[in-house]
Amino acid sequence: MGLKVSSIKIDPYINVDAGTMNPKEHGEVYVLDDGGEVDLDLGNYERYLNITLSRANNITLGKIYQRVIEKERRGDYLGKTVQVVPHVTGEIEKWITDVAKVPVDDTGEEPDVCIIELGGTIGDIEGMAFVEALTELRRNCAREDFMQIHVSYIPVVHGEQKSKPTQMAIKAVRSAGLIPDLIACRCEKPLEKATTDKIARFCQVPERHVLAVRDMPSTYQVPMLLEDQHLVELMTTTLQLDKVPREAEILEKGTRIWKLWKNLALNTEFAREEVDIVLVGKYLEQPDSYLSLEHASMWCGRKLRVRNVDAEALEPAMRSKDPAAFHSAWGDLVAAQGILVPGGFGTRGTEGMIAAARWARENKRPYLGICLGMQTAVIEFARDVCEIPMPQATSYEFDGNDEDRLIIVMLEHHPGQLGGTMRLGLRPTYWQPDTEWSKLRALYGLKNESINERHRHRYEVNPAYIQQLQDAGLTFIGKDESGRRMEIIELKDHPWFVGVQFHPEYISRVLHPSKPYLGFIAASAGMLSEVTNGGEGHIGGEGVRKWSGTNGLVNGDTAAF
């Protein structure tokens, strides 16, 4: 629509941020440019909207209480009794209105629209201060400046769609002071007309204001589903978006983006060829944690198939403990076209990750190691190729001994304090001399001397072992500005064996896939040369994507955005 859009995610938990939460329960943490550790949902908003957010775009109850208490200690309230209303709710409202005006895209201009998500369920005691604050925000806004969309699940009981939970939720939210303009109904199948009529009648909204957000073959098709239900028209009427001044250039850019988005989303559904990836990790309970694989596979015109393998199942001890799990895990690993070992913390499963790296290296199978996945690949190479003995060929993280270990703790780490103490945020990586042969560097663009990627780690490769590893064939093609910290490894005589200390998934976008993930998927699909043809990282690079392959998603088109 040619509008500049920002986003705020409200998490009503008392944690200051998501950095110390268990990924098995909460999902993988997402890191922003400024080092903010936030909920993965905010990362999805960045990816969908192609914007750059800050830690201020994530509001938690912990952050609000922290700020209010700091003000009280300074005496900012002039001796008044500090209360949830108006002080906590007022702080929430001020935070929202301030952050909503911060530029988040390359225009550098104030956003036209800010999408605010209040997580949780209506009635949750920890969320009520936010509900009250949003009620106040609605009261203080002009009518055309505030629109509420209530999301509710429509369960199916014995084949019948039940609207009663939605009716009760709307009743509760209305009694709290918020009046939904639209009701988005999450459902497995399309809403029946009788269900829509009942929700509209008892929730006091027009029928066309009840949207059926049903399950789609791909989440990237949901915007098209909403367009078909006239969401743009409904929002334009309520928020008077047609009166917002828009530049012709941004309108044209939006049109191109929408066309390209639909091409990618629809063509991926009908892609004939698959790319089979095995993910050897620890936090497999959250399957949406590695969406960068989807971005890359969409751009390669392949249907992605990911098989999750618990790293512990690959370890020798599992052979006797659970033979079925052991042989099943190794069967998936051997059959896969590519092997991805993501980040993680702690000792559990690390020997399985090392075994996966060894198999990929020895059998010339495309491999991508992220953070811990890079470190385990270095450990494997040190043990099997350099024959560095134990206990040196391990990590401080695994045995707690920092004396002459291959992987050591960084100076930035503060023992005993976990929140926000890692190496976080956007940092540069510099290509090393004589690395023009690098397959990864070719994707980024050979003319670039450095790249910027987001980090989240507290351990690094010991510089004392670098020369020995490089002499044996493991090249550290990227280092930090000091030259001391190892950022990227790559094997020269291998189809694709790459490890990165940073997390490239954090800046992967639907329309700009991450380069390490793109190269990994392309190598796994046997089309790396096609993707890198032309050099200079033209896919998602300066803004022009050209595709000439027979399975190309744009069928030879040139799409600039």
Summary of the structure (lengths in Angstrom):
residues: 561
radius of gyration: 25.2
end to end distance: 14.2
largest distance: 74.1
contacts: 1791
relative contact order: 0.10
helix: 42%
strand: 20%
